[in-house]
Amino acid sequence: MAAWQGLMVGPRVLVLGASGRLGRMLRRGWAGADLRPVWQLRHEPAGVDEVVWSPLGAPVPEILSGRIDVVLGLAGVVPRPGAALGDNARLGLAALRAGHAVGARHVFLASSVAVYGRGEAPHSEDEAPAPAAAYGRAKLEMEQAARAEVRAIGPGAPGLTCLRIGNVAGADALLGGSVATWQTTPSDRRVPLVLDRFGDGPAAPGPRRAYIGPQSLAKVLACLCRHAMTGPLPDCLNIAAPGVVDMAALLGETGLVAGRDWTWRAAAAGALPMLALDDARLARLCALPPCAGTAAGLVAEWRAMQADGV
């Protein structure tokens, strides 16, 4: 990592997990922003704004000491067969300890709406988490371990905010998974996608979820990094665009046609019809326009990201 450029302004942000999907989105979204990011990689050759370092296996590089204002911990383990979900807590602690070691003012950790569990009413940061699945439990354990570490460090600890992020367009199972795969599959080998329907009849809804687009996510995270330089922040924040989006509407915006390219199936017992977030706390800090949470707005952001090869 080269020396800082003296003419640059804005917070100096260490981004852990820069080679992951959210990290790659952020690199695109922060291009030209008034931030000074340092992107942490584990293996790739480091450029002038990158550092090669394994947070779970090596001490914080000395070159970062005193040169970081904010740490953004995006590194994490996602649900998949055999995934070591317990490493989420280890990665969160590594990010917090790195922030303390380099003298950062604040640490943000990427958590998940999965910590809330079930329930259709908009989830508030003030409610008691009740995760229903292993991934949500792992993220909640990360949050709890990080808060305990802050208490153990004492007055010299950096500020801490756990970001309970909703679905991110392009990093989600629908657009970033099923639709992206469908688009790259030869037309003669495509199999219609399937979407859950909750109830009977053509008017019965599909799943509705709290979403945020990649550009909107980048704007929110940049905004929060700036806020971290001027005062305290909440210990947790919901991260999503306003409202919820119908996932059938997302499919429609991509150009996929119901009955031809995708079809309905009856939702299984226990499937969640809606996951909504209370975004009032976020809106007071970094408001997004209502269009950011629409199917059209989300798909437009996703397509722009695809066009850039992310």
Helices and strands as residue ranges (DSSP letters): E 12-16, H 21-29, E 36-41, E 50-52, G 62-64, E 70-73, H 87-102, E 106-112, G 113-115, H 134-153, E 159-165, E 167-168, I 174-179, H 180-184, G 187-189, E 193-197, E 208-209, E 211-212, H 214-227, E 236-239, E 245-246, H 247-253, E 262-266, E 274-275, H 280-285, G 290-293, H 295-307
